[in-house]
Amino acid sequence: MTKRYCYACDLKDDSKLIAEYKAYHAEGKAWPEITKSIKNAGIVDMQIYLTGNRMFMIMEVNETFNPIRKAEMDANNPKVQEWEDLMWDYQQELPWAEKGEKWIPLDKIFQLK
């Protein structure tokens, strides 16, 4: 059984930076240490969608995933920290985010049944 998490984050509204960010996330281009850390946390699928400069991330996780544990794993992984610092050159906070907060959880407001 999997669970879905959805998040939003903005990129800086600069076409050159957006193109560079997309290049980092093209198939096979994300650093292998990053994809390994994602999988090791119990994330079985992750997709990022972009419209303008707003991104939406959808994660499917298994029963081993714990967002607090994932944050701790990331904080203690120098390569993940290096990636996050690099990505922050492209990302910006949503207007309602706390200082330094990147990916904001989305509230599900509708589901077709």
ChimeraX attribute file (.defattr): number of C-alpha atoms within 10 A of each C-alpha:
attribute: neighborCount
match mode: 1-to-1
recipient: residues
	/A:1	6
	/A:2	14
	/A:3	12
	/A:4	12
	/A:5	16
	/A:6	18
	/A:7	16
	/A:8	19
	/A:9	21
	/A:10	21
	/A:11	23
	/A:12	17
	/A:13	14
	/A:14	11
	/A:15	12
	/A:16	11
	/A:17	16
	/A:18	18
	/A:19	12
	/A:20	12
	/A:21	17
	/A:22	14
	/A:23	13
	/A:24	14
	/A:25	13
	/A:26	10
	/A:27	8
	/A:28	10
	/A:29	11
	/A:30	13
	/A:31	13
	/A:32	11
	/A:33	13
	/A:34	18
	/A:35	15
	/A:36	11
	/A:37	17
	/A:38	21
	/A:39	14
	/A:40	14
	/A:41	19
	/A:42	18
	/A:43	24
	/A:44	15
	/A:45	14
	/A:46	16
	/A:47	10
	/A:48	14
	/A:49	10
	/A:50	15
	/A:51	8
	/A:52	12
	/A:53	16
	/A:54	16
	/A:55	16
	/A:56	18
	/A:57	18
	/A:58	16
	/A:59	18
	/A:60	17
	/A:61	21
	/A:62	16
	/A:63	10
	/A:64	12
	/A:65	19
	/A:66	14
	/A:67	12
	/A:68	9
	/A:69	12
	/A:70	17
	/A:71	12
	/A:72	11
	/A:73	16
	/A:74	18
	/A:75	13
	/A:76	11
	/A:77	14
	/A:78	12
	/A:79	16
	/A:80	19
	/A:81	14
	/A:82	12
	/A:83	14
	/A:84	16
	/A:85	12
	/A:86	12
	/A:87	14
	/A:88	15
	/A:89	12
	/A:90	18
	/A:91	23
	/A:92	20
	/A:93	19
	/A:94	18
	/A:95	9
	/A:96	8
	/A:97	13
	/A:98	10
	/A:99	9
	/A:100	10
	/A:101	12
	/A:102	19
	/A:103	19
	/A:104	18
	/A:105	13
	/A:106	13
	/A:107	9
	/A:108	8
	/A:109	5
	/A:110	6
	/A:111	5
	/A:112	3
	/A:113	3
